[in-house]
Amino acid sequence: MNLGEISNFYFANKGCMRTFYITENGSEFIRCLAMDKSFCWAIPSFLNQQASNESIEALCDSELVIISKKTLTF
């Protein structure tokens, strides 16, 4: 997921992901690392369905389950 997109819920069945953002001075800050059998998401973006100020990146070949908020809403 790129900066400015609306986040989904990402579950790493296999692999590794990170949620990160770039600070005003250009430094990179990693908020979350997700390894096998764990998840990551840009929480405010997912819950409010608004553009994210974070990005999510797979750090290696990964097997992901991607779940949208619409899928979880009954």
PDB file of N, CA, C and O in Angstrom:
ATOM      1  N   MET A   1       0.849  -1.160   0.000  1.00  0.00           N
ATOM      2  CA  MET A   1       0.000   0.000   0.000  1.00  0.00           C
ATOM      3  C   MET A   1       0.900   1.230   0.000  1.00  0.00           C
ATOM      4  O   MET A   1       1.871   1.302   0.753  1.00  0.00           O
ATOM      5  N   ASN A   2       0.572   2.180  -0.840  1.00  0.00           N
ATOM      6  CA  ASN A   2       1.364   3.387  -0.950  1.00  0.00           C
ATOM      7  C   ASN A   2       0.776   4.528  -0.136  1.00  0.00           C
ATOM      8  O   ASN A   2      -0.410   4.532   0.194  1.00  0.00           O
ATOM      9  N   LEU A   3       1.610   5.473   0.172  1.00  0.00           N
ATOM     10  CA  LEU A   3       1.200   6.690   0.852  1.00  0.00           C
ATOM     11  C   LEU A   3       0.013   7.302   0.106  1.00  0.00           C
ATOM     12  O   LEU A   3       0.036   7.413  -1.120  1.00  0.00           O
ATOM     13  N   GLY A   4      -1.020   7.695   0.849  1.00  0.00           N
ATOM     14  CA  GLY A   4      -2.190   8.322   0.240  1.00  0.00           C
ATOM     15  C   GLY A   4      -3.299   7.366  -0.129  1.00  0.00           C
ATOM     16  O   GLY A   4      -4.403   7.807  -0.446  1.00  0.00           O
ATOM     17  N   GLU A   5      -3.044   6.071  -0.099  1.00  0.00           N
ATOM     18  CA  GLU A   5      -4.082   5.080  -0.383  1.00  0.00           C
ATOM     19  C   GLU A   5      -4.808   4.713   0.905  1.00  0.00           C
ATOM     20  O   GLU A   5      -4.324   4.988   2.003  1.00  0.00           O
ATOM     21  N   ILE A   6      -5.967   4.091   0.759  1.00  0.00           N
ATOM     22  CA  ILE A   6      -6.718   3.607   1.916  1.00  0.00           C
ATOM     23  C   ILE A   6      -6.222   2.212   2.256  1.00  0.00           C
ATOM     24  O   ILE A   6      -6.114   1.348   1.386  1.00  0.00           O
ATOM     25  N   SER A   7      -5.923   2.006   3.522  1.00  0.00           N
ATOM     26  CA  SER A   7      -5.342   0.740   3.962  1.00  0.00           C
ATOM     27  C   SER A   7      -6.359  -0.390   4.002  1.00  0.00           C
ATOM     28  O   SER A   7      -7.532  -0.185   4.312  1.00  0.00           O
ATOM     29  N   ASN A   8      -5.887  -1.567   3.687  1.00  0.00           N
ATOM     30  CA  ASN A   8      -6.595  -2.815   3.950  1.00  0.00           C
ATOM     31  C   ASN A   8      -5.965  -3.446   5.183  1.00  0.00           C
ATOM     32  O   ASN A   8      -5.034  -2.891   5.766  1.00  0.00           O
ATOM     33  N   PHE A   9      -6.467  -4.588   5.570  1.00  0.00           N
ATOM     34  CA  PHE A   9      -5.914  -5.394   6.655  1.00  0.00           C
ATOM     35  C   PHE A   9      -5.072  -6.469   5.980  1.00  0.00           C
ATOM     36  O   PHE A   9      -5.593  -7.243   5.176  1.00  0.00           O
ATOM     37  N   TYR A  10      -3.781  -6.530   6.292  1.00  0.00           N
ATOM     38  CA  TYR A  10      -2.851  -7.449   5.633  1.00  0.00           C
ATOM     39  C   TYR A  10      -2.370  -8.502   6.632  1.00  0.00           C
ATOM     40  O   TYR A  10      -1.799  -8.169   7.670  1.00  0.00           O
ATOM     41  N   PHE A  11      -2.603  -9.762   6.310  1.00  0.00           N
ATOM     42  CA  PHE A  11      -2.137 -10.872   7.136  1.00  0.00           C
ATOM     43  C   PHE A  11      -1.034 -11.591   6.380  1.00  0.00           C
ATOM     44  O   PHE A  11      -1.244 -12.047   5.256  1.00  0.00           O
ATOM     45  N   ALA A  12       0.140 -11.693   6.990  1.00  0.00           N
ATOM     46  CA  ALA A  12       1.282 -12.368   6.360  1.00  0.00           C
ATOM     47  C   ALA A  12       1.223 -13.853   6.695  1.00  0.00           C
ATOM     48  O   ALA A  12       1.643 -14.268   7.775  1.00  0.00           O
ATOM     49  N   ASN A  13       0.709 -14.638   5.782  1.00  0.00           N
ATOM     50  CA  ASN A  13       0.708 -16.088   5.967  1.00  0.00           C
ATOM     51  C   ASN A  13       2.150 -16.581   5.985  1.00  0.00           C
ATOM     52  O   ASN A  13       2.535 -17.409   6.810  1.00  0.00           O
ATOM     53  N   LYS A  14       2.940 -16.043   5.046  1.00  0.00           N
ATOM     54  CA  LYS A  14       4.379 -16.293   4.980  1.00  0.00           C
ATOM     55  C   LYS A  14       5.032 -14.991   4.543  1.00  0.00           C
ATOM     56  O   LYS A  14       4.465 -14.242   3.748  1.00  0.00           O
ATOM     57  N   GLY A  15       6.208 -14.727   5.055  1.00  0.00           N
ATOM     58  CA  GLY A  15       6.941 -13.547   4.614  1.00  0.00           C
ATOM     59  C   GLY A  15       7.087 -12.499   5.702  1.00  0.00           C
ATOM     60  O   GLY A  15       6.985 -12.788   6.894  1.00  0.00           O
ATOM     61  N   CYS A  16       7.328 -11.278   5.260  1.00  0.00           N
ATOM     62  CA  CYS A  16       7.574 -10.174   6.187  1.00  0.00           C
ATOM     63  C   CYS A  16       7.124  -8.867   5.540  1.00  0.00           C
ATOM     64  O   CYS A  16       7.414  -8.614   4.371  1.00  0.00           O
ATOM     65  N   MET A  17       6.424  -8.049   6.295  1.00  0.00           N
ATOM     66  CA  MET A  17       5.980  -6.732   5.842  1.00  0.00           C
ATOM     67  C   MET A  17       6.352  -5.697   6.879  1.00  0.00           C
ATOM     68  O   MET A  17       6.631  -6.017   8.034  1.00  0.00           O
ATOM     69  N   ARG A  18       6.351  -4.444   6.442  1.00  0.00           N
ATOM     70  CA  ARG A  18       6.555  -3.350   7.379  1.00  0.00           C
ATOM     71  C   ARG A  18       5.576  -2.231   7.063  1.00  0.00           C
ATOM     72  O   ARG A  18       5.232  -1.991   5.905  1.00  0.00           O
ATOM     73  N   THR A  19       5.134  -1.550   8.117  1.00  0.00           N
ATOM     74  CA  THR A  19       4.352  -0.331   7.998  1.00  0.00           C
ATOM     75  C   THR A  19       5.288   0.797   8.401  1.00  0.00           C
ATOM     76  O   THR A  19       5.898   0.750   9.469  1.00  0.00           O
ATOM     77  N   PHE A  20       5.404   1.817   7.544  1.00  0.00           N
ATOM     78  CA  PHE A  20       6.368   2.883   7.816  1.00  0.00           C
ATOM     79  C   PHE A  20       5.888   4.221   7.279  1.00  0.00           C
ATOM     80  O   PHE A  20       4.981   4.288   6.450  1.00  0.00           O
ATOM     81  N   TYR A  21       6.519   5.292   7.770  1.00  0.00           N
ATOM     82  CA  TYR A  21       6.255   6.624   7.225  1.00  0.00           C
ATOM     83  C   TYR A  21       7.547   7.418   7.244  1.00  0.00           C
ATOM     84  O   TYR A  21       8.513   7.054   7.914  1.00  0.00           O
ATOM     85  N   ILE A  22       7.543   8.508   6.495  1.00  0.00           N
ATOM     86  CA  ILE A  22       8.689   9.393   6.409  1.00  0.00           C
ATOM     87  C   ILE A  22       8.359  10.651   7.206  1.00  0.00           C
ATOM     88  O   ILE A  22       7.322  11.277   6.987  1.00  0.00           O
ATOM     89  N   THR A  23       9.245  11.020   8.134  1.00  0.00           N
ATOM     90  CA  THR A  23       9.022  12.216   8.952  1.00  0.00           C
ATOM     91  C   THR A  23       9.271  13.483   8.132  1.00  0.00           C
ATOM     92  O   THR A  23       9.775  13.415   7.011  1.00  0.00           O
ATOM     93  N   GLU A  24       8.916  14.627   8.694  1.00  0.00           N
ATOM     94  CA  GLU A  24       9.095  15.909   8.013  1.00  0.00           C
ATOM     95  C   GLU A  24      10.554  16.174   7.647  1.00  0.00           C
ATOM     96  O   GLU A  24      10.834  16.822   6.639  1.00  0.00           O
ATOM     97  N   ASN A  25      11.484  15.672   8.467  1.00  0.00           N
ATOM     98  CA  ASN A  25      12.909  15.905   8.165  1.00  0.00           C
ATOM     99  C   ASN A  25      13.493  14.826   7.251  1.00  0.00           C
ATOM    100  O   ASN A  25      14.700  14.808   7.008  1.00  0.00           O
ATOM    101  N   GLY A  26      12.640  13.920   6.741  1.00  0.00           N
ATOM    102  CA  GLY A  26      13.088  12.915   5.785  1.00  0.00           C
ATOM    103  C   GLY A  26      13.534  11.599   6.380  1.00  0.00           C
ATOM    104  O   GLY A  26      13.969  10.706   5.652  1.00  0.00           O
ATOM    105  N   SER A  27      13.435  11.464   7.694  1.00  0.00           N
ATOM    106  CA  SER A  27      13.803  10.201   8.344  1.00  0.00           C
ATOM    107  C   SER A  27      12.679   9.179   8.180  1.00  0.00           C
ATOM    108  O   SER A  27      11.498   9.525   8.179  1.00  0.00           O
ATOM    109  N   GLU A  28      13.073   7.924   8.044  1.00  0.00           N
ATOM    110  CA  GLU A  28      12.105   6.842   7.926  1.00  0.00           C
ATOM    111  C   GLU A  28      11.826   6.260   9.311  1.00  0.00           C
ATOM    112  O   GLU A  28      12.755   5.977  10.067  1.00  0.00           O
ATOM    113  N   PHE A  29      10.553   6.083   9.641  1.00  0.00           N
ATOM    114  CA  PHE A  29      10.152   5.514  10.922  1.00  0.00           C
ATOM    115  C   PHE A  29       9.321   4.269  10.654  1.00  0.00           C
ATOM    116  O   PHE A  29       8.282   4.346   9.997  1.00  0.00           O
ATOM    117  N   ILE A  30       9.771   3.115  11.159  1.00  0.00           N
ATOM    118  CA  ILE A  30       9.031   1.861  11.002  1.00  0.00           C
ATOM    119  C   ILE A  30       8.128   1.697  12.222  1.00  0.00           C
ATOM    120  O   ILE A  30       8.603   1.613  13.354  1.00  0.00           O
ATOM    121  N   ARG A  31       6.818   1.654  11.973  1.00  0.00           N
ATOM    122  CA  ARG A  31       5.843   1.522  13.044  1.00  0.00           C
ATOM    123  C   ARG A  31       5.541   0.055  13.363  1.00  0.00           C
ATOM    124  O   ARG A  31       5.230  -0.280  14.506  1.00  0.00           O
ATOM    125  N   CYS A  32       5.632  -0.813  12.363  1.00  0.00           N
ATOM    126  CA  CYS A  32       5.245  -2.209  12.584  1.00  0.00           C
ATOM    127  C   CYS A  32       6.025  -3.121  11.654  1.00  0.00           C
ATOM    128  O   CYS A  32       6.224  -2.800  10.482  1.00  0.00           O
ATOM    129  N   LEU A  33       6.467  -4.258  12.175  1.00  0.00           N
ATOM    130  CA  LEU A  33       7.017  -5.348  11.365  1.00  0.00           C
ATOM    131  C   LEU A  33       6.092  -6.549  11.554  1.00  0.00           C
ATOM    132  O   LEU A  33       5.750  -6.909  12.681  1.00  0.00           O
ATOM    133  N   ALA A  34       5.701  -7.151  10.464  1.00  0.00           N
ATOM    134  CA  ALA A  34       4.822  -8.317  10.526  1.00  0.00           C
ATOM    135  C   ALA A  34       5.540  -9.494   9.887  1.00  0.00           C
ATOM    136  O   ALA A  34       5.872  -9.453   8.703  1.00  0.00           O
ATOM    137  N   MET A  35       5.776 -10.527  10.655  1.00  0.00           N
ATOM    138  CA  MET A  35       6.431 -11.743  10.177  1.00  0.00           C
ATOM    139  C   MET A  35       5.369 -12.819   9.942  1.00  0.00           C
ATOM    140  O   MET A  35       4.173 -12.551  10.054  1.00  0.00           O
ATOM    141  N   ASP A  36       5.811 -14.037   9.617  1.00  0.00           N
ATOM    142  CA  ASP A  36       4.871 -15.142   9.398  1.00  0.00           C
ATOM    143  C   ASP A  36       3.777 -15.170  10.458  1.00  0.00           C
ATOM    144  O   ASP A  36       4.036 -15.030  11.653  1.00  0.00           O
ATOM    145  N   LYS A  37       2.551 -15.354   9.988  1.00  0.00           N
ATOM    146  CA  LYS A  37       1.370 -15.525  10.845  1.00  0.00           C
ATOM    147  C   LYS A  37       1.068 -14.298  11.706  1.00  0.00           C
ATOM    148  O   LYS A  37       0.617 -14.431  12.843  1.00  0.00           O
ATOM    149  N   SER A  38       1.317 -13.104  11.163  1.00  0.00           N
ATOM    150  CA  SER A  38       0.951 -11.876  11.879  1.00  0.00           C
ATOM    151  C   SER A  38       0.399 -10.872  10.870  1.00  0.00           C
ATOM    152  O   SER A  38       0.381 -11.144   9.669  1.00  0.00           O
ATOM    153  N   PHE A  39      -0.045  -9.731  11.344  1.00  0.00           N
ATOM    154  CA  PHE A  39      -0.725  -8.785  10.481  1.00  0.00           C
ATOM    155  C   PHE A  39      -0.175  -7.374  10.646  1.00  0.00           C
ATOM    156  O   PHE A  39       0.510  -7.059  11.619  1.00  0.00           O
ATOM    157  N   CYS A  40      -0.496  -6.541   9.671  1.00  0.00           N
ATOM    158  CA  CYS A  40      -0.221  -5.108   9.794  1.00  0.00           C
ATOM    159  C   CYS A  40      -1.271  -4.351   8.995  1.00  0.00           C
ATOM    160  O   CYS A  40      -1.919  -4.893   8.100  1.00  0.00           O
ATOM    161  N   TRP A  41      -1.412  -3.089   9.349  1.00  0.00           N
ATOM    162  CA  TRP A  41      -2.377  -2.211   8.705  1.00  0.00           C
ATOM    163  C   TRP A  41      -2.090  -0.787   9.133  1.00  0.00           C
ATOM    164  O   TRP A  41      -1.461  -0.563  10.167  1.00  0.00           O
ATOM    165  N   ALA A  42      -2.538   0.166   8.358  1.00  0.00           N
ATOM    166  CA  ALA A  42      -2.462   1.570   8.749  1.00  0.00           C
ATOM    167  C   ALA A  42      -3.793   1.843   9.454  1.00  0.00           C
ATOM    168  O   ALA A  42      -4.800   2.122   8.803  1.00  0.00           O
ATOM    169  N   ILE A  43      -3.789   1.761  10.756  1.00  0.00           N
ATOM    170  CA  ILE A  43      -5.014   1.709  11.561  1.00  0.00           C
ATOM    171  C   ILE A  43      -5.984   2.862  11.288  1.00  0.00           C
ATOM    172  O   ILE A  43      -7.135   2.594  10.944  1.00  0.00           O
ATOM    173  N   PRO A  44      -5.579   4.141  11.424  1.00  0.00           N
ATOM    174  CA  PRO A  44      -6.557   5.217  11.183  1.00  0.00           C
ATOM    175  C   PRO A  44      -7.126   5.188   9.761  1.00  0.00           C
ATOM    176  O   PRO A  44      -8.317   5.434   9.566  1.00  0.00           O
ATOM    177  N   SER A  45      -6.289   4.891   8.777  1.00  0.00           N
ATOM    178  CA  SER A  45      -6.742   4.828   7.394  1.00  0.00           C
ATOM    179  C   SER A  45      -7.782   3.728   7.218  1.00  0.00           C
ATOM    180  O   SER A  45      -8.819   3.947   6.591  1.00  0.00           O
ATOM    181  N   PHE A  46      -7.512   2.560   7.763  1.00  0.00           N
ATOM    182  CA  PHE A  46      -8.439   1.431   7.639  1.00  0.00           C
ATOM    183  C   PHE A  46      -9.761   1.732   8.342  1.00  0.00           C
ATOM    184  O   PHE A  46     -10.828   1.557   7.752  1.00  0.00           O
ATOM    185  N   LEU A  47      -9.701   2.177   9.579  1.00  0.00           N
ATOM    186  CA  LEU A  47     -10.922   2.411  10.359  1.00  0.00           C
ATOM    187  C   LEU A  47     -11.771   3.548   9.799  1.00  0.00           C
ATOM    188  O   LEU A  47     -12.998   3.448   9.769  1.00  0.00           O
ATOM    189  N   ASN A  48     -11.125   4.632   9.353  1.00  0.00           N
ATOM    190  CA  ASN A  48     -11.845   5.810   8.870  1.00  0.00           C
ATOM    191  C   ASN A  48     -12.001   5.838   7.351  1.00  0.00           C
ATOM    192  O   ASN A  48     -12.659   6.722   6.803  1.00  0.00           O
ATOM    193  N   GLN A  49     -11.386   4.857   6.673  1.00  0.00           N
ATOM    194  CA  GLN A  49     -11.415   4.786   5.212  1.00  0.00           C
ATOM    195  C   GLN A  49     -10.966   6.110   4.582  1.00  0.00           C
ATOM    196  O   GLN A  49     -11.620   6.659   3.695  1.00  0.00           O
ATOM    197  N   GLN A  50      -9.824   6.599   5.078  1.00  0.00           N
ATOM    198  CA  GLN A  50      -9.227   7.831   4.584  1.00  0.00           C
ATOM    199  C   GLN A  50      -7.809   7.556   4.102  1.00  0.00           C
ATOM    200  O   GLN A  50      -7.204   6.542   4.451  1.00  0.00           O
ATOM    201  N   ALA A  51      -7.290   8.478   3.293  1.00  0.00           N
ATOM    202  CA  ALA A  51      -5.930   8.352   2.773  1.00  0.00           C
ATOM    203  C   ALA A  51      -4.936   8.195   3.920  1.00  0.00           C
ATOM    204  O   ALA A  51      -5.044   8.867   4.946  1.00  0.00           O
ATOM    205  N   SER A  52      -3.980   7.308   3.735  1.00  0.00           N
ATOM    206  CA  SER A  52      -3.004   6.994   4.774  1.00  0.00           C
ATOM    207  C   SER A  52      -1.767   7.875   4.668  1.00  0.00           C
ATOM    208  O   SER A  52      -1.364   8.275   3.575  1.00  0.00           O
ATOM    209  N   ASN A  53      -1.167   8.173   5.831  1.00  0.00           N
ATOM    210  CA  ASN A  53       0.126   8.865   5.854  1.00  0.00           C
ATOM    211  C   ASN A  53       1.255   7.852   6.040  1.00  0.00           C
ATOM    212  O   ASN A  53       2.400   8.233   6.283  1.00  0.00           O
ATOM    213  N   GLU A  54       0.930   6.558   5.924  1.00  0.00           N
ATOM    214  CA  GLU A  54       1.904   5.476   6.048  1.00  0.00           C
ATOM    215  C   GLU A  54       1.900   4.636   4.771  1.00  0.00           C
ATOM    216  O   GLU A  54       0.976   4.714   3.962  1.00  0.00           O
ATOM    217  N   SER A  55       2.931   3.847   4.611  1.00  0.00           N
ATOM    218  CA  SER A  55       3.017   2.885   3.513  1.00  0.00           C
ATOM    219  C   SER A  55       3.237   1.500   4.109  1.00  0.00           C
ATOM    220  O   SER A  55       3.754   1.373   5.219  1.00  0.00           O
ATOM    221  N   ILE A  56       2.847   0.466   3.372  1.00  0.00           N
ATOM    222  CA  ILE A  56       3.078  -0.914   3.781  1.00  0.00           C
ATOM    223  C   ILE A  56       3.835  -1.590   2.646  1.00  0.00           C
ATOM    224  O   ILE A  56       3.457  -1.482   1.480  1.00  0.00           O
ATOM    225  N   GLU A  57       4.915  -2.292   3.005  1.00  0.00           N
ATOM    226  CA  GLU A  57       5.800  -2.883   2.011  1.00  0.00           C
ATOM    227  C   GLU A  57       6.148  -4.314   2.403  1.00  0.00           C
ATOM    228  O   GLU A  57       6.465  -4.587   3.560  1.00  0.00           O
ATOM    229  N   ALA A  58       6.087  -5.228   1.433  1.00  0.00           N
ATOM    230  CA  ALA A  58       6.586  -6.582   1.647  1.00  0.00           C
ATOM    231  C   ALA A  58       8.108  -6.528   1.540  1.00  0.00           C
ATOM    232  O   ALA A  58       8.640  -5.976   0.577  1.00  0.00           O
ATOM    233  N   LEU A  59       8.808  -7.090   2.512  1.00  0.00           N
ATOM    234  CA  LEU A  59      10.267  -7.047   2.548  1.00  0.00           C
ATOM    235  C   LEU A  59      10.916  -8.247   1.870  1.00  0.00           C
ATOM    236  O   LEU A  59      12.129  -8.258   1.657  1.00  0.00           O
ATOM    237  N   CYS A  60      10.127  -9.243   1.534  1.00  0.00           N
ATOM    238  CA  CYS A  60      10.615 -10.425   0.825  1.00  0.00           C
ATOM    239  C   CYS A  60       9.409 -11.046   0.116  1.00  0.00           C
ATOM    240  O   CYS A  60       8.289 -10.556   0.262  1.00  0.00           O
ATOM    241  N   ASP A  61       9.625 -12.105  -0.641  1.00  0.00           N
ATOM    242  CA  ASP A  61       8.494 -12.802  -1.246  1.00  0.00           C
ATOM    243  C   ASP A  61       7.560 -13.225  -0.128  1.00  0.00           C
ATOM    244  O   ASP A  61       7.979 -13.871   0.833  1.00  0.00           O
ATOM    245  N   SER A  62       6.302 -12.861  -0.255  1.00  0.00           N
ATOM    246  CA  SER A  62       5.344 -13.093   0.828  1.00  0.00           C
ATOM    247  C   SER A  62       4.051 -13.667   0.289  1.00  0.00           C
ATOM    248  O   SER A  62       3.691 -13.453  -0.869  1.00  0.00           O
ATOM    249  N   GLU A  63       3.360 -14.399   1.147  1.00  0.00           N
ATOM    250  CA  GLU A  63       2.016 -14.893   0.866  1.00  0.00           C
ATOM    251  C   GLU A  63       1.088 -14.123   1.795  1.00  0.00           C
ATOM    252  O   GLU A  63       1.120 -14.315   3.010  1.00  0.00           O
ATOM    253  N   LEU A  64       0.256 -13.245   1.220  1.00  0.00           N
ATOM    254  CA  LEU A  64      -0.574 -12.356   2.023  1.00  0.00           C
ATOM    255  C   LEU A  64      -2.050 -12.671   1.850  1.00  0.00           C
ATOM    256  O   LEU A  64      -2.487 -13.130   0.794  1.00  0.00           O
ATOM    257  N   VAL A  65      -2.806 -12.416   2.904  1.00  0.00           N
ATOM    258  CA  VAL A  65      -4.258 -12.377   2.831  1.00  0.00           C
ATOM    259  C   VAL A  65      -4.612 -10.909   3.014  1.00  0.00           C
ATOM    260  O   VAL A  65      -4.247 -10.294   4.016  1.00  0.00           O
ATOM    261  N   ILE A  66      -5.323 -10.352   2.044  1.00  0.00           N
ATOM    262  CA  ILE A  66      -5.676  -8.933   2.075  1.00  0.00           C
ATOM    263  C   ILE A  66      -7.175  -8.824   2.259  1.00  0.00           C
ATOM    264  O   ILE A  66      -7.953  -9.360   1.469  1.00  0.00           O
ATOM    265  N   ILE A  67      -7.574  -8.119   3.318  1.00  0.00           N
ATOM    266  CA  ILE A  67      -8.988  -8.013   3.672  1.00  0.00           C
ATOM    267  C   ILE A  67      -9.368  -6.527   3.711  1.00  0.00           C
ATOM    268  O   ILE A  67      -8.740  -5.733   4.412  1.00  0.00           O
ATOM    269  N   SER A  68     -10.397  -6.171   2.953  1.00  0.00           N
ATOM    270  CA  SER A  68     -10.879  -4.799   2.956  1.00  0.00           C
ATOM    271  C   SER A  68     -11.862  -4.605   4.115  1.00  0.00           C
ATOM    272  O   SER A  68     -12.411  -5.570   4.646  1.00  0.00           O
ATOM    273  N   LYS A  69     -12.071  -3.352   4.495  1.00  0.00           N
ATOM    274  CA  LYS A  69     -13.039  -3.063   5.561  1.00  0.00           C
ATOM    275  C   LYS A  69     -14.446  -3.464   5.109  1.00  0.00           C
ATOM    276  O   LYS A  69     -15.250  -3.943   5.909  1.00  0.00           O
ATOM    277  N   LYS A  70     -14.730  -3.265   3.831  1.00  0.00           N
ATOM    278  CA  LYS A  70     -16.044  -3.635   3.295  1.00  0.00           C
ATOM    279  C   LYS A  70     -16.312  -5.123   3.505  1.00  0.00           C
ATOM    280  O   LYS A  70     -17.440  -5.509   3.809  1.00  0.00           O
ATOM    281  N   THR A  71     -15.293  -5.958   3.346  1.00  0.00           N
ATOM    282  CA  THR A  71     -15.428  -7.406   3.542  1.00  0.00           C
ATOM    283  C   THR A  71     -15.774  -7.725   4.993  1.00  0.00           C
ATOM    284  O   THR A  71     -16.514  -8.671   5.263  1.00  0.00           O
ATOM    285  N   LEU A  72     -15.238  -6.935   5.931  1.00  0.00           N
ATOM    286  CA  LEU A  72     -15.468  -7.195   7.358  1.00  0.00           C
ATOM    287  C   LEU A  72     -16.768  -6.606   7.868  1.00  0.00           C
ATOM    288  O   LEU A  72     -17.230  -6.980   8.946  1.00  0.00           O
ATOM    289  N   THR A  73     -17.372  -5.688   7.116  1.00  0.00           N
ATOM    290  CA  THR A  73     -18.593  -5.015   7.552  1.00  0.00           C
ATOM    291  C   THR A  73     -19.808  -5.872   7.213  1.00  0.00           C
ATOM    292  O   THR A  73     -19.976  -6.327   6.082  1.00  0.00           O
ATOM    293  N   PHE A  74     -20.626  -6.073   8.199  1.00  0.00           N
ATOM    294  CA  PHE A  74     -21.834  -6.895   7.999  1.00  0.00           C
ATOM    295  C   PHE A  74     -23.002  -6.013   7.660  1.00  0.00           C
ATOM    296  O   PHE A  74     -24.109  -6.508   7.454  1.00  0.00           O
TER     297      PHE A  74
END
